[in-house]
Amino acid sequence: MIPRHYGSALLLILLGFGSAISSASPLSEKEQAMVAWIDANQESAISLLAETVNIGSGTMNHEGVRAVGRLMSTELDALGLETQWIEMPPEMNRAGHLFARKEGTGKKLLLIGHLDTVFESDDDFQAFTRTGNIATGPGISDMKDGNAVIIYALKALQHIGALDDMSVTVAFTGDEEMTGKPLSISRKDLIEAGKWADITLGFEGAITSEGSDWATIARRSSSGWTLKVTGRQAHSSGVFSDRVGAGAINEAARILNTFYEEVRGDYGLTFNAGTIQGGTAVNYDATQNRGTTFGKTNVVPSVAIVDGGIRALSLDQLAKAKAEMVDIVADNLPHTQASISFVDSYPPMPPSDGNRKLADRLSEVNESLGRGPMKIWDPLRRGAADISFVAPYTDALAGMGALGKGGHTPNESLELDSMALAIKRAAILMYRLSSAPEGE
């Protein structure tokens, strides 16, 4: 384990998050043909993007998610892939997923996108708007751009006749923004696809920063935790006495401070207390992240509830942090009791040698396109994603989409000319990977 409190530069060196090593080769004749076709069809790709953005598909808008799925299914059917809509059980309250498959030769490629957004049907942010090279709209960069990139990269490969012999599975999940539970059902088909694949590419947004393009070879986990504390309700004149004790809120504060002092520090591990409510009466709805509280300054509070999240770079790191938090919660102040529970949503995607080699190949493509070598992005600066579910079974690379910003906000936007760039990178990388000799 890497010691705590190392400087960030040293941590990047230790974990291998430096520049990718690449030796660019010129574009082949077929690759040049794909580039020309992509340039000629960029507006068509943007039109598909706009059509999907204009279909509201917040996770809980099941019909909207299905409508985007139907549109993507039509595109994939036309490419010769066998499509399947996978319904979720009604009690899970999720729309389902779209999968498309094509058997062939060479490396087996899994391409991951998602149909849903964070913007539900009652949100004011509902439409695609274009001003010059910038477009805004719900989910335009997270991740309806990536979905369109997948379609048009496959079309470019079809244009040169390369798609015919490729082995490809496309997975468009319908609940990436709020995963259905249990995960054993909602991610069963994705995990099976990961076990089938040799290589997985995730098409959430690409990153350009500090004058460089960046590859994503690692993403952290995402889990929730809920701390519940009870204390002895009494007149506040007796707080801290042997008869009354510290009260629920003071005990919750002690626990949170001890988390900060004793659990914090390992590179890749963060935990956040998102909401805290305490008093003599608390009603908290975790599904809505809201509640009501009643208390008085002259009454020692009897209950406190803290709802938070935790992220880690490996399963071992996550398990260690959870165990430390449980131990801290169990050692209570007088006349208080506390418990903590965890709900896992996304596992981590740790950095690996295979992922780094994929980043090197992408960097070669980027150089062939005249954009220079790519560096490796720090996983602390990205959120969790579906690609993490397949990371234990396949080499994986994320961030294959276009260039956007403001995700999950009403300012979400996309640089439209980056659509062609993302499609080119994806199509050329898939072409080179699928035709690579065994062992490469």
QUIMOPE-V476474 format. One record per pair of residues at least 24 apart in sequence whose ideal C-beta (glycine too) atoms are under 8 Angstrom apart, sorted by the first residue. I is the first residue (numbers start at 0). J is the second residue. D is the distance in Angstrom with one decimal. If there is no record, write none. Layout:
I|J|D + I|J|D
This chain:
0|265|6.9 + 0|316|7.7 + 1|265|7.0 + 1|266|5.3 + 3|264|3.3 + 3|265|5.9 + 4|264|6.0 + 5|266|6.6 + 7|377|7.9 + 10|266|4.8 + 11|377|6.7 + 14|266|7.3 + 14|350|6.0 + 15|350|6.0 + 15|355|6.2 + 15|375|7.1 + 16|217|7.9 + 16|350|7.3 + 16|375|4.5 + 16|376|7.4 + 16|377|5.7 + 16|378|7.9 + 17|374|7.1 + 17|375|6.4 + 18|372|6.1 + 18|373|7.9 + 18|374|4.9 + 18|375|7.3 + 19|214|6.0 + 19|355|7.2 + 19|358|4.6 + 19|359|5.0 + 19|361|7.5 + 19|362|4.1 + 19|372|6.2 + 19|373|5.2 + 19|374|6.5 + 19|375|6.0 + 20|359|5.5 + 20|362|7.6 + 21|359|5.5 + 21|362|3.6 + 21|363|4.6 + 21|365|7.7 + 21|366|5.7 + 21|372|5.0 + 21|373|7.3 + 22|363|6.5 + 23|362|8.0 + 23|363|5.1 + 23|365|8.0 + 23|366|3.2 + 23|367|5.0 + 23|372|8.0 + 24|363|6.7 + 24|367|6.3 + 25|367|6.5 + 26|367|5.3 + 26|368|7.7 + 26|427|7.4 + 29|159|4.6 + 29|161|7.0 + 29|430|7.2 + 30|367|7.5 + 30|427|5.3 + 30|430|6.6 + 32|158|7.0 + 32|159|5.3 + 33|155|4.3 + 33|156|7.1 + 33|158|6.5 + 33|159|5.7 + 33|423|7.1 + 33|426|5.1 + 33|427|6.7 + 33|430|7.2 + 34|368|7.7 + 34|423|5.6 + 34|427|7.9 + 36|154|8.0 + 36|155|5.5 + 36|158|4.7 + 36|159|7.9 + 37|151|6.9 + 37|155|5.4 + 37|419|5.4 + 37|422|5.0 + 37|423|5.4 + 37|426|6.9 + 38|419|6.0 + 40|151|6.8 + 40|154|7.4 + 41|416|7.6 + 41|418|6.0 + 41|419|4.4 + 41|422|7.8 + 43|151|7.6 + 44|147|5.3 + 44|148|7.5 + 44|150|7.6 + 44|151|4.4 + 44|418|5.2 + 44|419|7.5 + 44|422|6.4 + 45|134|7.6 + 45|147|7.9 + 45|415|5.7 + 45|418|6.0 + 47|74|7.2 + 47|147|4.8 + 47|150|6.5 + 47|151|7.6 + 48|127|7.6 + 48|134|7.8 + 48|139|7.1 + 48|143|5.9 + 48|144|5.8 + 48|147|4.4 + 48|413|7.8 + 48|418|7.0 + 49|127|4.3 + 49|129|7.5 + 49|134|7.4 + 49|136|7.6 + 51|138|7.9 + 51|143|4.6 + 51|146|6.5 + 51|147|7.0 + 52|126|7.5 + 52|127|4.1 + 52|134|8.0 + 52|136|3.9 + 52|137|6.5 + 52|138|6.3 + 52|139|5.2 + 52|143|5.4 + 53|125|7.9 + 53|126|5.9 + 53|127|5.2 + 53|136|7.4 + 55|116|7.9 + 55|118|6.8 + 55|119|7.8 + 55|120|5.4 + 55|122|7.9 + 55|125|5.5 + 55|137|6.7 + 56|114|5.8 + 56|115|5.4 + 56|116|5.6 + 56|138|6.9 + 57|115|6.5 + 57|116|5.7 + 57|117|6.7 + 57|118|5.2 + 57|119|3.5 + 57|120|6.1 + 57|122|7.0 + 57|137|7.9 + 57|176|7.8 + 58|93|7.3 + 58|94|7.9 + 58|115|4.3 + 58|116|7.5 + 58|117|7.4 + 58|119|7.5 + 58|173|7.6 + 58|174|5.4 + 58|175|7.9 + 58|176|4.9 + 58|177|4.4 + 59|92|7.4 + 59|119|5.7 + 59|177|7.5 + 60|115|8.0 + 60|119|5.9 + 60|120|4.7 + 61|93|7.4 + 61|94|4.0 + 62|94|7.8 + 63|120|6.8 + 64|94|3.8 + 64|95|7.6 + 64|114|5.0 + 64|115|5.2 + 64|173|4.5 + 64|174|7.9 + 65|94|5.4 + 65|95|7.1 + 65|173|7.7 + 67|114|4.5 + 67|143|7.7 + 67|146|7.9 + 68|94|7.6 + 68|95|7.5 + 68|96|7.9 + 68|97|4.3 + 68|114|5.4 + 68|171|6.5 + 68|173|6.8 + 71|97|5.8 + 71|114|7.1 + 71|146|6.3 + 71|150|7.1 + 71|171|5.7 + 72|97|5.9 + 72|99|7.4 + 74|150|4.8 + 75|99|4.1 + 75|150|7.3 + 75|153|7.9 + 75|169|6.2 + 78|150|7.7 + 78|153|5.3 + 78|154|6.8 + 78|157|6.0 + 78|162|6.7 + 79|157|7.8 + 79|162|7.3 + 79|163|7.9 + 80|153|8.0 + 80|167|6.9 + 80|169|6.6 + 85|188|5.6 + 87|173|7.8 + 87|174|7.7 + 87|179|5.7 + 87|184|6.9 + 87|185|6.4 + 88|184|6.7 + 91|179|4.3 + 91|180|7.0 + 91|184|6.7 + 91|185|6.6 + 92|179|7.2 + 93|173|6.3 + 93|174|4.5 + 93|179|3.8 + 93|185|6.6 + 94|173|4.3 + 94|174|7.1 + 95|173|5.2 + 96|170|6.9 + 96|171|6.5 + 96|172|4.9 + 96|173|5.2 + 96|174|7.9 + 96|188|6.3 + 96|189|7.5 + 97|169|7.9 + 97|170|7.9 + 97|171|4.3 + 97|173|7.4 + 98|168|6.8 + 98|169|6.9 + 98|170|5.5 + 98|171|7.5 + 98|188|6.2 + 98|192|7.1 + 99|167|7.9 + 99|168|7.1 + 99|169|4.3 + 100|167|7.3 + 100|168|5.0 + 100|169|7.8 + 101|162|7.7 + 101|165|6.8 + 101|166|6.8 + 101|167|4.8 + 101|168|7.7 + 102|166|5.7 + 103|163|7.3 + 103|164|4.8 + 103|165|4.6 + 103|166|4.3 + 103|167|7.3 + 104|164|5.2 + 104|165|7.7 + 104|166|6.7 + 105|164|6.9 + 105|165|6.5 + 105|166|6.4 + 105|433|4.4 + 105|434|6.2 + 105|435|7.6 + 106|166|7.1 + 106|197|4.6 + 106|198|5.6 + 106|432|5.2 + 106|433|5.2 + 106|435|6.5 + 107|166|4.3 + 107|167|7.9 + 107|168|7.5 + 107|195|6.1 + 107|196|5.0 + 107|197|4.7 + 107|198|7.4 + 108|165|6.9 + 108|166|6.6 + 108|167|5.1 + 108|168|7.3 + 108|196|6.6 + 108|197|7.3 + 108|198|5.5 + 108|199|7.7 + 108|200|6.9 + 108|429|5.9 + 108|432|6.8 + 108|433|6.5 + 109|167|7.9 + 109|168|5.0 + 109|169|8.0 + 109|170|6.5 + 109|192|5.3 + 109|193|6.3 + 109|195|7.3 + 109|196|3.8 + 109|198|7.2 + 109|199|4.3 + 109|200|7.3 + 109|389|6.6 + 109|393|6.7 + 110|149|5.1 + 110|167|6.7 + 110|168|7.2 + 110|169|4.9 + 110|170|7.1 + 110|199|7.8 + 110|200|5.4 + 110|202|6.6 + 111|170|5.1 + 111|172|7.6 + 111|189|7.5 + 111|199|6.5 + 111|200|7.1 + 111|201|4.8 + 111|202|6.5 + 111|384|7.9 + 111|385|5.4 + 111|386|5.5 + 111|389|7.7 + 112|142|6.0 + 112|145|5.1 + 112|146|4.3 + 112|149|5.6 + 112|169|7.4 + 112|170|7.4 + 112|171|4.9 + 112|172|7.8 + 112|202|5.0 + 113|142|5.9 + 113|146|7.7 + 113|171|6.3 + 113|172|4.7 + 113|173|7.2 + 113|174|7.8 + 113|175|3.5 + 113|176|7.3 + 113|385|6.4 + 114|146|7.3 + 114|171|5.1 + 114|172|7.0 + 114|173|4.9 + 115|172|7.7 + 115|173|5.5 + 115|174|5.9 + 115|175|6.0 + 115|176|5.2 + 115|177|7.7 + 116|141|7.0 + 116|143|7.5 + 116|176|6.4 + 117|141|7.7 + 117|176|5.0 + 117|407|5.0 + 123|409|7.2 + 124|409|4.4 + 124|411|7.6 + 129|415|7.2 + 132|414|6.0 + 132|415|5.2 + 132|416|5.5 + 133|412|5.5 + 133|413|7.2 + 133|414|6.5 + 133|415|7.0 + 134|412|6.6 + 134|413|5.2 + 134|415|5.5 + 135|410|7.2 + 135|411|6.3 + 135|412|4.7 + 135|413|7.7 + 136|411|7.0 + 137|411|6.8 + 138|411|7.2 + 139|403|6.4 + 139|411|5.6 + 139|412|6.7 + 139|413|4.8 + 140|204|5.1 + 140|400|7.4 + 140|401|7.2 + 140|403|2.5 + 140|404|6.7 + 140|405|7.2 + 140|406|5.4 + 140|411|5.6 + 140|412|6.8 + 140|413|4.9 + 141|203|6.5 + 141|204|6.6 + 141|403|7.3 + 141|406|3.9 + 141|407|6.6 + 141|411|6.9 + 142|175|7.9 + 142|202|6.5 + 142|203|4.8 + 142|204|6.7 + 142|400|5.9 + 144|204|7.0 + 144|400|5.2 + 144|401|4.3 + 144|403|6.3 + 144|413|5.5 + 144|418|6.5 + 144|421|7.4 + 145|201|8.0 + 145|202|3.2 + 145|203|5.6 + 145|204|6.9 + 145|399|6.8 + 145|400|3.4 + 145|401|7.3 + 145|421|7.7 + 146|171|6.5 + 146|202|7.0 + 147|418|7.0 + 148|202|5.6 + 148|399|6.8 + 148|400|5.6 + 148|401|6.3 + 148|418|6.8 + 148|421|4.7 + 148|422|5.3 + 148|425|5.8 + 149|202|5.6 + 149|425|7.3 + 151|418|7.8 + 151|422|4.7 + 151|426|7.9 + 152|422|5.2 + 152|425|3.9 + 152|426|4.1 + 152|429|6.4 + 153|426|7.9 + 155|422|6.4 + 155|423|7.8 + 155|426|4.1 + 156|426|5.7 + 156|429|6.5 + 156|430|6.2 + 159|430|7.9 + 161|430|5.5 + 161|433|7.2 + 161|434|7.8 + 164|433|7.8 + 165|429|7.4 + 165|433|4.9 + 166|433|7.5 + 168|192|5.0 + 168|195|6.7 + 168|196|6.7 + 170|385|7.6 + 172|385|5.5 + 175|384|7.1 + 175|385|5.3 + 178|344|5.1 + 178|345|7.3 + 180|342|7.6 + 182|343|7.1 + 182|344|7.5 + 182|388|8.0 + 186|385|7.6 + 186|388|5.0 + 189|385|6.2 + 189|388|5.4 + 189|389|6.4 + 190|388|5.5 + 190|389|6.4 + 190|392|7.6 + 192|389|6.9 + 193|388|6.6 + 193|389|2.6 + 193|390|7.7 + 193|391|7.7 + 193|392|4.4 + 193|393|5.3 + 194|389|7.8 + 194|392|4.8 + 194|393|7.8 + 196|389|6.9 + 196|392|7.3 + 196|393|4.6 + 197|393|6.3 + 197|394|7.1 + 198|357|6.7 + 198|393|6.2 + 198|394|5.3 + 198|395|7.5 + 198|396|7.8 + 198|432|5.8 + 199|386|6.0 + 199|389|5.2 + 199|390|7.7 + 199|393|4.8 + 199|394|7.1 + 199|395|4.3 + 199|396|7.4 + 200|395|7.6 + 200|396|5.6 + 200|397|7.8 + 200|399|5.1 + 200|425|6.9 + 200|428|7.5 + 200|429|7.5 + 201|384|5.9 + 201|385|7.1 + 201|386|3.7 + 201|395|6.9 + 201|396|7.1 + 201|397|3.9 + 201|398|7.0 + 201|399|6.3 + 202|399|4.6 + 202|400|4.7 + 202|425|7.4 + 203|384|5.8 + 203|397|6.3 + 203|398|6.3 + 203|399|7.7 + 203|400|5.4 + 204|398|6.6 + 204|400|4.5 + 204|401|6.6 + 204|402|6.8 + 204|403|5.0 + 204|406|7.1 + 205|398|5.2 + 205|399|6.7 + 205|400|5.6 + 205|401|6.3 + 205|402|5.5 + 205|417|7.1 + 205|420|8.0 + 205|421|6.0 + 205|424|7.9 + 206|376|5.6 + 206|398|5.9 + 206|402|7.8 + 207|402|5.7 + 211|371|7.0 + 211|372|7.9 + 211|373|7.0 + 211|374|5.2 + 212|365|5.6 + 212|370|5.8 + 212|371|7.2 + 212|373|4.7 + 212|374|7.6 + 213|373|6.1 + 213|374|5.2 + 213|375|6.9 + 213|376|4.1 + 213|398|7.2 + 214|357|7.9 + 214|358|3.9 + 214|361|5.3 + 214|362|6.7 + 214|373|4.7 + 214|374|7.3 + 214|375|5.8 + 214|376|6.6 + 214|396|6.5 + 214|398|6.5 + 215|375|7.9 + 215|376|4.9 + 215|378|7.6 + 215|381|6.2 + 215|396|6.9 + 215|397|4.0 + 215|398|3.7 + 216|350|5.2 + 216|351|7.4 + 216|354|3.8 + 216|355|5.8 + 216|357|7.2 + 216|358|5.2 + 216|375|5.8 + 216|376|7.9 + 216|395|7.7 + 216|396|6.4 + 216|397|7.7 + 217|312|6.6 + 217|347|7.7 + 217|348|5.6 + 217|349|5.9 + 217|350|4.1 + 217|354|7.0 + 217|378|4.1 + 218|345|8.0 + 218|347|6.9 + 218|348|4.3 + 218|378|5.6 + 218|381|5.6 + 218|382|7.4 + 218|383|6.0 + 218|384|5.6 + 218|386|6.8 + 218|387|5.5 + 218|397|6.0 + 219|267|6.2 + 219|269|7.9 + 219|310|4.2 + 219|311|6.0 + 219|312|5.5 + 219|347|5.5 + 219|348|7.9 + 219|378|5.4 + 219|379|7.2 + 219|381|7.7 + 219|382|7.8 + 219|383|6.3 + 220|309|7.8 + 220|310|5.7 + 220|311|5.0 + 220|312|7.8 + 220|314|7.7 + 220|317|5.6 + 220|343|7.4 + 220|345|5.5 + 220|346|5.3 + 220|347|4.1 + 220|383|6.3 + 220|387|6.9 + 221|308|6.5 + 221|309|8.0 + 221|310|5.8 + 221|344|4.9 + 221|345|4.2 + 221|382|7.1 + 221|383|3.7 + 222|308|6.8 + 222|309|5.1 + 222|310|7.6 + 222|317|6.9 + 222|341|5.6 + 222|342|6.5 + 222|343|4.6 + 222|344|6.2 + 222|345|7.8 + 223|285|8.0 + 223|306|7.2 + 223|307|7.1 + 223|308|5.5 + 223|309|7.7 + 223|341|6.9 + 223|342|4.5 + 223|344|6.8 + 224|270|7.3 + 224|306|7.8 + 224|307|5.2 + 224|308|7.1 + 224|309|5.8 + 224|324|7.1 + 224|339|5.9 + 224|340|6.9 + 224|341|5.1 + 224|342|7.7 + 225|285|6.6 + 225|304|6.9 + 225|305|7.1 + 225|306|5.4 + 225|307|7.6 + 225|339|6.9 + 225|340|5.3 + 225|342|7.9 + 226|251|6.5 + 226|254|6.4 + 226|255|7.8 + 226|303|7.8 + 226|304|7.1 + 226|305|4.1 + 226|306|8.0 + 226|307|7.3 + 226|328|6.7 + 226|337|6.6 + 226|338|7.6 + 226|339|5.0 + 227|302|7.7 + 227|303|7.6 + 227|304|5.6 + 227|337|6.8 + 227|338|5.4 + 227|339|7.7 + 227|340|8.0 + 228|254|7.2 + 228|277|7.7 + 228|302|7.0 + 228|303|4.4 + 228|304|7.6 + 228|305|7.9 + 228|335|6.2 + 228|336|7.2 + 228|337|4.4 + 229|301|6.2 + 229|302|5.6 + 229|335|6.6 + 229|336|5.2 + 229|337|7.6 + 230|299|6.5 + 230|300|6.4 + 230|301|5.5 + 230|302|7.5 + 230|303|7.9 + 230|334|6.2 + 230|335|4.6 + 231|299|6.7 + 231|301|7.0 + 231|334|4.3 + 231|335|7.7 + 232|279|5.8 + 232|298|6.5 + 232|299|5.9 + 232|300|7.2 + 232|301|3.9 + 233|298|7.5 + 233|299|4.7 + 234|297|6.6 + 234|298|6.9 + 234|299|7.3 + 235|296|6.9 + 235|297|4.6 + 235|298|6.0 + 235|299|5.6 + 236|297|7.9 + 237|299|7.1 + 238|299|5.0 + 241|333|7.0 + 243|299|5.8 + 243|334|6.5 + 244|299|7.9 + 244|332|6.4 + 244|333|4.1 + 244|334|2.8 + 244|335|6.0 + 245|332|4.1 + 245|333|6.4 + 245|334|7.2 + 245|335|5.9 + 246|299|4.1 + 246|300|5.2 + 246|301|7.7 + 246|335|7.2 + 247|277|5.7 + 247|300|4.8 + 247|301|5.7 + 247|302|5.2 + 247|303|4.2 + 247|335|6.3 + 248|277|4.1 + 248|278|7.8 + 248|300|4.9 + 248|303|5.0 + 249|332|6.9 + 249|335|8.0 + 250|303|7.3 + 250|331|6.2 + 250|332|4.8 + 250|335|4.0 + 250|337|6.2 + 251|275|6.8 + 251|277|6.3 + 251|303|4.0 + 251|305|5.8 + 251|337|7.5 + 253|332|6.2 + 254|327|5.9 + 254|328|5.8 + 254|337|6.2 + 255|305|6.8 + 257|327|4.8 + 258|324|6.2 + 258|327|6.4 + 261|323|6.6 + 261|327|6.7 + 262|320|5.6 + 262|323|4.9 + 262|324|6.0 + 262|327|7.4 + 265|316|6.0 + 265|320|7.6 + 266|312|7.2 + 266|379|8.0 + 267|310|7.8 + 267|311|6.0 + 267|312|3.0 + 267|313|7.3 + 267|316|6.1 + 267|378|6.8 + 267|379|6.8 + 268|309|7.7 + 268|310|7.2 + 268|311|5.2 + 268|312|7.2 + 268|316|5.6 + 268|317|7.9 + 268|320|5.6 + 269|309|7.3 + 269|310|5.1 + 269|379|7.4 + 270|307|6.2 + 270|308|6.9 + 270|309|4.2 + 270|310|7.4 + 270|320|7.1 + 270|324|7.8 + 271|307|5.4 + 271|308|5.2 + 271|309|7.7 + 272|305|5.3 + 272|306|7.7 + 272|307|4.4 + 273|306|5.5 + 273|307|5.3 + 273|308|6.3 + 274|305|7.1 + 274|306|4.7 + 274|307|8.0 + 275|303|6.9 + 275|304|7.4 + 275|305|4.7 + 275|306|7.8 + 276|303|7.0 + 276|304|5.3 + 277|302|6.4 + 277|303|3.4 + 277|304|7.2 + 278|302|7.0 + 309|341|7.6 + 310|383|7.1 + 311|347|5.7 + 312|347|5.5 + 312|349|6.0 + 312|350|7.9 + 312|378|6.2 + 313|347|5.5 + 313|349|5.0 + 314|346|6.6 + 314|347|6.4 + 316|347|7.8 + 317|347|6.9 + 344|383|7.0 + 345|383|3.7 + 345|384|7.0 + 345|385|7.7 + 345|387|5.2 + 345|388|7.4 + 346|387|5.0 + 346|388|6.4 + 346|390|7.3 + 346|391|7.8 + 347|387|6.0 + 347|390|7.6 + 348|378|7.9 + 348|384|7.8 + 348|386|6.0 + 348|387|4.1 + 348|390|4.0 + 348|395|6.2 + 348|397|7.3 + 349|390|7.0 + 350|375|8.0 + 350|378|7.5 + 351|390|7.9 + 351|394|7.1 + 353|394|3.5 + 353|395|7.9 + 354|394|5.8 + 354|395|5.8 + 354|396|6.3 + 356|394|7.1 + 357|394|5.4 + 357|395|7.3 + 357|396|4.3 + 358|396|6.3 + 360|428|6.3 + 360|431|6.5 + 360|432|6.8 + 361|396|6.3 + 361|424|6.7 + 361|428|5.6 + 363|431|7.9 + 364|423|8.0 + 364|424|5.4 + 364|427|4.8 + 364|428|5.1 + 364|431|7.1 + 365|424|6.5 + 367|427|7.0 + 368|420|7.4 + 368|423|6.0 + 368|424|7.0 + 368|427|7.6 + 370|420|7.7 + 399|424|6.9 + 399|425|5.4
